[in-house]
Amino acid sequence: MEKDCLKKVESYDKTGFNYTMSLINGKYKLTVLYAVYRHKIIRFNELQRYLNVISHKTLSNTLKELEKDNLITRKEHSQIPPKVEYSLSEKGKSFIPILYLMCEWGEKYIN
C-alpha cells in the first residue's frame, strides 16, 4: 500500500515530502552535499575548486543553509591562517541513499 506523502492540500506544509524538499531545495544543495560526502572532510577552497562552477558567495550561502538544516557540520580550527572543514552530519549521511536513488532514476530516464 502506498503512503500518501502529500495528504490534503490544506496540510501540505506539514508533510514529510515538504520538509524534505525544504532541505534540498536550491540550485546547488544536492551537488554540495554529494561533494562533501565524496571527500568525507573538505575545506571551503577545495570544495570550490572541485565544484568549479559555483561562486564564492553562492557556495558560502549554500554551506550555511546545509549547516543550519544539520545536513553538514562545520569545524573551525583555531590557528593562523584560520582553517574550517566541512563534513556530513549523521542526518546528512542518512540522506545519501536517497541521493543515489535519485541518480539511478535520472540515469534510467535521461534519454
C-alpha positions in Angstrom: 0.0 0.0 0.0 1.4 3.4 -1.0 1.7 6.2 1.5 0.1 9.5 0.7 3.0 11.8 1.1 1.1 14.9 0.2 -2.0 14.2 2.2 -4.5 17.0 1.9 -3.6 20.3 0.3 -4.5 22.2 3.5 -1.9 20.3 5.4 0.8 20.3 2.7 3.3 22.2 4.8 3.1 19.5 7.5 4.2 16.6 5.3 7.5 14.7 5.2 7.6 15.4 1.5 7.5 19.2 2.0 10.1 19.0 4.8 12.5 17.0 2.7 12.0 19.4 -0.2 12.7 22.4 2.0 16.1 20.9 3.0 17.2 20.2 -0.6 15.5 23.0 -2.4 18.2 25.1 -4.1 20.3 25.0 -7.2 23.5 23.6 -5.7 22.4 22.0 -2.4 22.4 18.4 -3.6 25.7 18.9 -5.6 27.4 20.4 -2.5 26.0 17.6 -0.3 27.3 15.0 -2.6 30.7 16.6 -2.9 31.1 16.8 0.8 30.1 13.1 1.0 32.7 12.1 -1.6 35.5 13.9 0.2 34.5 13.0 3.8 36.2 16.1 5.1 36.8 19.1 2.9 37.8 22.7 3.2 36.0 25.6 1.5 38.6 26.4 -1.2 39.0 22.7 -2.0 35.2 22.4 -2.4 35.0 25.5 -4.6 37.8 24.1 -6.8 36.1 20.7 -7.0 32.7 22.2 -8.0 34.3 24.8 -10.3 31.0 26.4 -11.4 29.8 27.9 -8.1 30.7 31.4 -6.9 32.2 32.1 -3.6 29.1 33.8 -2.3 26.7 31.1 -3.5 28.8 28.3 -2.0 29.1 30.1 1.3 25.3 30.6 1.4 24.6 27.0 0.4 27.0 25.7 3.1 25.3 27.9 5.7 21.9 26.6 4.8 23.1 23.0 4.9 24.7 23.6 8.2 21.5 25.3 9.6 19.5 22.3 8.5 22.0 20.0 10.2 23.0 18.2 7.0 26.6 19.1 7.3 28.9 20.1 10.1 31.4 22.9 10.2 34.5 22.6 12.3 36.7 25.6 12.9 40.3 25.1 13.9 41.8 28.0 15.9 45.0 28.6 14.1 46.5 31.1 11.8 45.5 31.2 9.0 42.0 30.0 10.1 41.1 26.5 9.0 37.5 25.4 8.5 36.4 21.9 7.5 33.1 20.6 6.4 31.7 17.1 6.7 28.4 15.3 6.6 26.4 15.1 9.8 24.6 11.9 10.7 21.4 13.4 9.3 23.3 14.2 6.1 24.8 10.7 5.9 21.3 9.3 6.1 20.3 11.2 3.0 23.0 9.7 0.8 21.0 6.5 -0.1 18.1 8.8 -1.3 20.6 10.8 -3.4 21.8 7.6 -5.0 18.2 6.6 -5.8 17.7 10.0 -7.5 20.9 9.4 -9.5 19.7 6.0 -10.6 16.3 7.3 -11.6 17.9 10.1 -13.6 20.2 7.7 -15.4 17.3 5.5 -16.3 15.3 8.3 -17.9 18.0 10.7 -19.1 17.4 9.7 -22.7 
